[in-house]
Every structure is written in structure tokens, then in C-alpha cells.
Amino acid sequence: MDIANTGDRTVNELVLVYAQDHVASITPSVQRLRDFDRVFIGPGETVSHGINLPVSALSFVHTDLVSRVEPGAFTLKIADESAFFRIQ
């Protein structure tokens, strides 16, 4: 994703990645913070930045206290952008 700094000073931007599990076997949080990163951007600059999110970041602790990733539908959100996908 591209991040722009339209100001006249260097900024320290925090990129937050939220995930939503639409069909978990237990009631999940509406959305959970799954990853984050800091990006320093000079005045007037635009930078391209990506975050690699492993599938394990979509796991949750089930009622048997075991962490697992279930098949289903998910949405990832970064700022005002979102992506819907399925895991089988």
C-alpha cells in the first residue's frame, strides 16, 4: 500500500492490520489487531509498504485452549482499505 506524507516534517506512521473472522465456531471479536508496523516518511514523500501476515495470525484460542485457524471467511483491514478472502 502507498502511504503519503503531505506535511513538511518527517512522520512516524503506524500501520495497523485488523482481521475479522466471519464464521468462527465460537463468537469472535468483531475485529482483532493482528499485526502492526512503523513507517518513517519524509516530508512530501510517498512510500510503498507491505506487511506479510502468516495464516497463523488468524488463529484464536478455542474452548479446549488450543490455538487454531479454522476454514472460513475473513476480512483484513488496513486504514480505509479492506480485503475479503476465504481459507479452506
C-alpha positions in Angstrom: 0.0 0.0 0.0 1.1 3.6 -0.6 1.4 6.0 2.3 1.8 9.7 1.7 3.2 12.4 3.9 1.8 15.7 2.7 3.3 17.7 5.6 6.6 19.5 5.9 8.1 17.3 8.6 9.1 13.6 8.9 6.3 11.5 10.3 6.3 8.2 12.1 3.2 6.4 10.7 1.8 3.3 12.5 0.3 0.8 10.1 -2.3 -1.4 11.8 -3.7 -4.7 10.4 -7.1 -5.8 11.7 -8.7 -9.2 10.9 -12.4 -10.2 11.2 -13.4 -13.9 11.2 -16.9 -14.1 9.7 -17.7 -17.8 10.5 -15.7 -19.0 13.6 -17.1 -21.9 15.6 -17.1 -19.6 18.7 -18.2 -16.0 18.7 -15.1 -14.0 17.8 -14.3 -10.3 18.5 -15.7 -8.1 15.7 -12.2 -7.4 14.7 -8.8 -8.0 16.2 -5.4 -6.3 15.8 -3.3 -9.0 14.1 -0.1 -7.1 13.1 1.4 -3.6 13.0 4.5 -1.8 11.7 6.1 1.6 11.9 7.0 3.6 8.8 9.0 6.7 8.8 8.1 9.0 5.9 10.0 12.2 4.9 8.2 15.5 4.1 6.4 15.3 0.8 7.3 11.6 0.3 5.1 8.7 -0.7 6.3 5.2 0.2 5.1 1.8 -0.7 4.8 -0.5 2.3 3.7 -4.1 2.7 3.1 -6.4 5.6 3.5 -10.2 5.3 0.8 -11.8 7.5 1.1 -15.5 8.1 -2.0 -17.6 8.2 -1.2 -18.4 11.9 -2.0 -14.7 12.6 -5.7 -15.6 12.0 -5.7 -18.2 14.8 -7.7 -18.0 18.0 -7.8 -20.0 21.2 -10.7 -22.4 21.1 -12.7 -23.6 24.1 -10.2 -26.5 24.6 -7.4 -23.9 25.0 -5.7 -24.9 21.7 -4.8 -22.2 19.2 -6.2 -23.0 15.7 -7.1 -21.5 12.4 -10.5 -22.6 11.1 -11.6 -22.6 7.5 -13.9 -19.8 6.7 -14.4 -16.2 5.5 -12.1 -13.4 6.7 -11.7 -9.7 6.1 -8.3 -7.9 6.6 -8.4 -4.1 7.2 -5.7 -1.5 6.9 -6.8 2.1 7.4 -9.8 2.5 5.0 -8.8 -0.4 2.8 -10.1 -4.0 3.2 -9.8 -7.4 1.5 -12.2 -10.3 1.8 -10.9 -13.9 1.4 -11.6 -17.5 2.3 -9.5 -20.2 3.9 -10.4 -23.8 3.0 
